Amino acid sequence: MSVSEINFGHSGMRNLTLLFLVFLLNIVCVKAQEPFKIYGKFMVNSGTVIGAKVSIQKNGVRVNEKEVDKAKFEFGLEYDCDYVFSFMKDGYVTKKVAVSTKVSKEKQTLEFEPFKFDVEIFKQYPGVNTVIYNQPVGKIRFNDVLNEFDYDTDYTKSIQSEINKAEEALKEKAKEEAKLAAAPVKTEPKTEVKTEPKGVDLGKALGGDPKPKTEQKGNIAVKITPTPVPTKTASLTGLVTMGSYTAAVYGNPNMKSYGWINYGDNNGRVEIATREEFEAKYRQYIER
């Protein structure tokens, strides 16, 4: 074997070694580009997720706002970033969850298990203090002791009692609302209103009192003769009778006519429209 052949062989080995190292480096780079994944369930207490949204902030800038069409969610996150996820719906308290993906470059090559968490939002009610929800209800970060992503337990302990108070108050309000909605609606019994008939039964008015009556109306006295009201079979030929609808005995000032006159010719009463006409006929027939 010649020297040239040996040298060629060593050069080939070096090339193969370089190719292998490049291959391994590509694998490492691919692993480093794999995002950190979070997933979970988004729930709306006493409601549905229809119309609910998830807003995503990355390093203080909103980068996405997604309307939810189902309860489950999943997101892939870049490393070395601070995220804030806001779970919201009109009429409900918004909850925020902070996720920090800051971890050393060496550890970014590790395959971390996707992190799962569930979020439930409650209906907003007047009088319930929900200021605590202005800050995240939980924080997730890399735990160097566990060598995994986990909750920031120190932060959770600092706000847990206030969150519990707010959620208990919201749940109590929701129960009260449900009871009111389920309670039967009481209806007041209808009261029958009796209305007096308009107009006057002149037969009763005239026939009920055998004594003639005189009612004063202005400067004229109207004589009401206690004569039965004419019927189809009665004959009162020659007897003229008159009556005023505005007299107190009838108690009906809303009649369109001022009064009436019966000439005793079996044609019944004739309506008198005005007071002047009534007084003229009274002087003509009653006072003569």
C-alpha positions as CSV (number, residue, x, y, z in Angstrom):
1,M,0.0,0.0,0.0
2,S,1.4,3.3,-1.0
3,V,1.8,6.4,1.2
4,S,-0.6,8.3,-1.0
5,E,-3.2,5.7,-0.4
6,I,-2.7,5.8,3.3
7,N,-3.0,9.6,3.4
8,F,-6.1,9.4,1.3
9,G,-7.5,7.0,3.8
10,H,-6.9,9.3,6.7
11,S,-8.4,12.2,4.8
12,G,-11.5,10.2,4.2
13,M,-11.8,9.3,7.9
14,R,-11.6,13.0,8.8
15,N,-14.3,13.8,6.4
16,L,-16.6,11.2,7.8
17,T,-15.9,12.4,11.3
18,L,-16.8,16.0,10.3
19,L,-20.0,14.8,8.6
20,F,-21.0,12.9,11.7
21,L,-20.4,16.0,13.9
22,V,-22.5,18.2,11.6
23,F,-25.2,15.6,11.8
24,L,-25.2,15.6,15.6
25,L,-25.2,19.4,15.7
26,N,-28.2,19.5,13.4
27,I,-30.0,17.1,15.8
28,V,-29.2,19.4,18.7
29,C,-30.4,22.4,16.8
30,V,-33.7,20.7,15.9
31,K,-34.2,19.8,19.6
32,A,-33.5,23.4,20.7
33,Q,-36.2,24.6,18.3
34,E,-38.8,22.4,19.7
35,P,-41.3,24.7,21.6
36,F,-42.3,24.2,25.2
37,K,-45.9,23.1,25.2
38,I,-48.8,23.9,27.6
39,Y,-52.3,22.5,27.4
40,G,-55.4,22.2,29.5
41,K,-59.1,22.9,29.8
42,F,-60.9,26.2,29.8
43,M,-64.2,26.2,31.7
44,V,-67.0,28.7,32.2
45,N,-68.9,28.3,35.5
46,S,-72.7,28.2,34.9
47,G,-72.1,28.8,31.2
48,T,-70.4,27.6,28.0
49,V,-67.1,28.6,26.3
50,I,-69.0,29.9,23.3
51,G,-68.0,33.5,22.9
52,A,-65.0,33.1,25.3
53,K,-61.5,34.2,24.3
54,V,-57.9,33.6,25.2
55,S,-55.5,36.6,24.8
56,I,-51.8,36.0,24.7
57,Q,-49.1,38.5,25.7
58,K,-45.4,37.8,24.9
59,N,-42.8,39.9,26.7
60,G,-45.5,42.6,27.4
61,V,-46.9,42.8,23.9
62,R,-50.2,41.2,22.8
63,V,-49.4,38.8,20.0
64,N,-52.7,36.9,19.7
65,E,-56.3,36.8,20.7
66,K,-58.1,33.6,20.0
67,E,-61.8,32.9,20.2
68,V,-62.5,29.6,21.9
69,D,-64.8,27.0,20.2
70,K,-64.1,24.2,22.5
71,A,-63.0,23.7,26.1
72,K,-59.5,22.3,25.4
73,F,-56.5,24.5,24.5
74,E,-52.8,23.9,23.6
75,F,-50.0,26.3,22.8
76,G,-46.4,26.0,21.8
77,L,-44.1,28.6,23.5
78,E,-40.7,29.9,22.5
79,Y,-37.9,29.8,25.1
80,D,-36.5,32.8,27.0
81,C,-39.9,34.6,26.9
82,D,-42.4,35.8,29.4
83,Y,-46.0,35.0,28.5
84,V,-49.3,36.0,30.1
85,F,-52.5,34.1,29.1
86,S,-55.8,35.9,29.8
87,F,-59.0,33.7,29.8
88,M,-62.0,35.9,29.4
89,K,-65.7,36.3,28.4
90,D,-68.1,39.2,28.5
91,G,-69.9,39.3,31.9
92,Y,-67.3,37.1,33.6
93,V,-64.2,37.6,35.7
94,T,-61.0,37.4,33.6
95,K,-58.3,35.1,34.9
96,K,-54.6,35.4,34.0
97,V,-51.8,32.8,34.0
98,A,-48.2,33.8,33.6
99,V,-45.6,31.4,32.0
100,S,-41.9,32.0,31.9
101,T,-39.9,29.9,29.5
102,K,-36.5,31.3,30.6
103,V,-34.1,28.4,31.0
104,S,-30.4,27.9,30.2
105,K,-29.4,27.1,26.6
106,E,-28.0,23.8,27.7
107,K,-31.3,22.7,29.2
108,Q,-33.4,23.9,26.2
109,T,-32.2,20.7,24.5
110,L,-33.9,18.6,27.0
111,E,-37.4,17.2,26.2
112,F,-39.7,18.7,28.8
113,E,-43.1,17.2,29.4
114,P,-45.9,19.4,28.3
115,F,-47.4,21.3,31.2
116,K,-51.1,21.0,31.9
117,F,-53.3,23.4,33.8
118,D,-57.1,24.1,33.9
119,V,-58.8,27.5,34.2
120,E,-62.4,28.2,35.3
121,I,-63.9,31.6,35.2
122,F,-66.9,32.8,37.1
123,K,-69.7,35.3,36.4
124,Q,-69.1,38.8,37.6
125,Y,-71.5,40.2,40.2
126,P,-71.9,43.7,41.7
127,G,-70.5,44.0,45.2
128,V,-68.0,41.2,44.9
129,N,-64.4,42.3,45.3
130,T,-62.4,40.9,42.3
131,V,-59.4,43.1,42.4
132,I,-57.2,40.1,43.1
133,Y,-57.8,38.9,39.5
134,N,-55.9,42.0,38.1
135,Q,-52.8,39.9,38.7
136,P,-52.2,36.3,37.5
137,V,-53.9,33.6,39.5
138,G,-50.8,31.4,38.9
139,K,-47.2,31.5,37.6
140,I,-45.3,28.7,35.9
141,R,-41.6,28.7,35.6
142,F,-38.6,26.4,35.4
143,N,-37.7,24.7,38.7
144,D,-33.9,24.1,39.0
145,V,-34.4,21.6,41.8
146,L,-36.9,19.5,39.9
147,N,-35.3,20.2,36.6
148,E,-38.8,20.7,35.2
149,F,-41.4,23.4,34.7
150,D,-43.6,23.8,37.7
151,Y,-45.8,26.3,39.6
152,D,-44.2,29.1,41.5
153,T,-45.4,27.9,44.9
154,D,-44.1,31.0,46.7
155,Y,-46.3,33.2,44.5
156,T,-49.3,30.9,44.8
157,K,-49.1,31.0,48.6
158,S,-49.1,34.8,48.6
159,I,-52.4,35.2,46.8
160,Q,-54.2,31.9,47.4
161,S,-56.3,33.1,50.4
162,E,-57.6,36.2,48.5
163,I,-58.4,34.1,45.5
164,N,-60.3,31.6,47.6
165,K,-62.4,34.4,49.2
166,A,-63.3,35.9,45.9
167,E,-64.3,32.6,44.3
168,E,-66.4,31.6,47.3
169,A,-68.3,34.9,47.1
170,L,-68.8,34.5,43.3
171,K,-70.1,30.9,43.8
172,E,-72.5,32.0,46.5
173,K,-73.9,34.7,44.2
174,A,-74.3,32.1,41.4
175,K,-76.3,29.9,43.8
176,E,-78.6,32.8,44.8
177,E,-79.2,33.6,41.1
178,A,-80.0,30.0,40.3
179,K,-82.5,29.8,43.2
180,L,-84.3,32.9,42.0
181,A,-84.4,31.6,38.5
182,A,-85.9,28.3,39.7
183,A,-88.5,29.9,42.0
184,P,-92.1,29.9,40.7
185,V,-93.4,33.3,39.7
186,K,-96.3,34.4,41.8
187,T,-99.2,36.0,40.0
188,E,-101.8,38.1,41.7
189,P,-105.4,36.8,41.2
190,K,-107.4,38.9,38.6
191,T,-110.0,41.1,40.2
192,E,-113.2,41.4,38.2
193,V,-114.1,45.0,37.8
194,K,-117.8,45.6,37.7
195,T,-118.8,48.5,35.6
196,E,-122.1,50.3,35.8
197,P,-124.0,50.4,32.6
198,K,-124.0,53.6,30.8
199,G,-127.4,55.3,30.5
200,V,-130.4,55.0,32.8
201,D,-133.3,52.6,33.0
202,L,-136.0,55.2,32.7
203,G,-138.7,52.6,33.4
204,K,-137.4,52.0,36.8
205,A,-136.7,55.6,37.4
206,L,-140.2,56.7,36.6
207,G,-142.1,53.7,37.8
208,G,-140.3,53.1,41.0
209,D,-141.6,56.2,42.7
210,P,-145.4,56.9,42.7
211,K,-144.9,60.6,43.7
212,P,-144.1,63.2,41.0
213,K,-140.7,64.8,41.3
214,T,-139.4,68.2,40.3
215,E,-135.7,68.8,39.6
216,Q,-134.2,72.3,39.4
217,K,-132.0,72.8,36.3
218,G,-130.8,76.4,35.9
219,N,-133.9,78.7,35.9
220,I,-136.4,76.0,34.9
221,A,-138.0,73.3,36.9
222,V,-138.4,70.0,35.0
223,K,-141.5,68.0,36.1
224,I,-141.0,64.3,35.8
225,T,-144.4,62.6,35.7
226,P,-144.4,59.0,37.2
227,T,-145.9,57.6,34.1
228,P,-144.9,54.1,32.9
229,V,-142.5,54.1,29.9
230,P,-144.5,53.5,26.7
231,T,-144.3,50.0,25.3
232,K,-145.4,48.6,21.9
233,T,-148.8,47.7,23.4
234,A,-149.3,50.8,25.6
235,S,-151.3,53.8,24.3
236,L,-150.7,57.2,25.8
237,T,-152.4,59.2,23.2
238,G,-152.6,62.9,24.1
239,L,-150.3,62.7,27.1
240,V,-147.0,64.6,26.6
241,T,-144.1,63.7,28.8
242,M,-140.6,65.1,29.0
243,G,-137.4,64.2,30.7
244,S,-133.9,65.7,31.1
245,Y,-130.8,63.4,31.0
246,T,-128.9,65.9,33.0
247,A,-131.2,65.9,35.9
248,A,-129.7,64.6,39.1
249,V,-132.3,61.9,39.4
250,Y,-130.7,60.2,36.3
251,G,-127.1,60.8,37.3
252,N,-125.9,60.6,33.7
253,P,-124.4,63.9,32.4
254,N,-122.6,62.1,29.5
255,M,-125.6,61.6,27.3
256,K,-125.3,63.2,23.8
257,S,-128.9,64.5,24.0
258,Y,-130.1,67.1,26.5
259,G,-133.4,65.3,27.0
260,W,-136.4,63.8,25.4
261,I,-140.1,64.3,24.7
262,N,-143.0,61.9,24.1
263,Y,-145.9,63.4,22.3
264,G,-148.2,60.5,23.3
265,D,-148.7,59.3,19.7
266,N,-147.2,55.9,20.1
267,N,-144.0,56.9,18.3
268,G,-142.0,56.8,21.4
269,R,-139.5,59.4,22.7
270,V,-138.0,62.0,20.5
271,E,-134.4,63.1,21.5
272,I,-133.9,66.8,22.2
273,A,-130.3,67.9,21.4
274,T,-130.0,71.2,23.2
275,R,-131.1,72.9,26.4
276,E,-132.7,75.8,24.5
277,E,-134.8,73.5,22.5
278,F,-135.7,71.5,25.6
279,E,-136.8,74.7,27.5
280,A,-138.9,75.9,24.5
281,K,-140.8,72.6,24.2
282,Y,-141.2,72.6,28.0
283,R,-142.9,76.0,27.9
284,Q,-145.0,74.9,24.9
285,Y,-146.3,71.6,26.2
286,I,-145.8,71.3,30.0
287,E,-146.6,74.7,31.3
288,R,-149.7,75.4,29.1
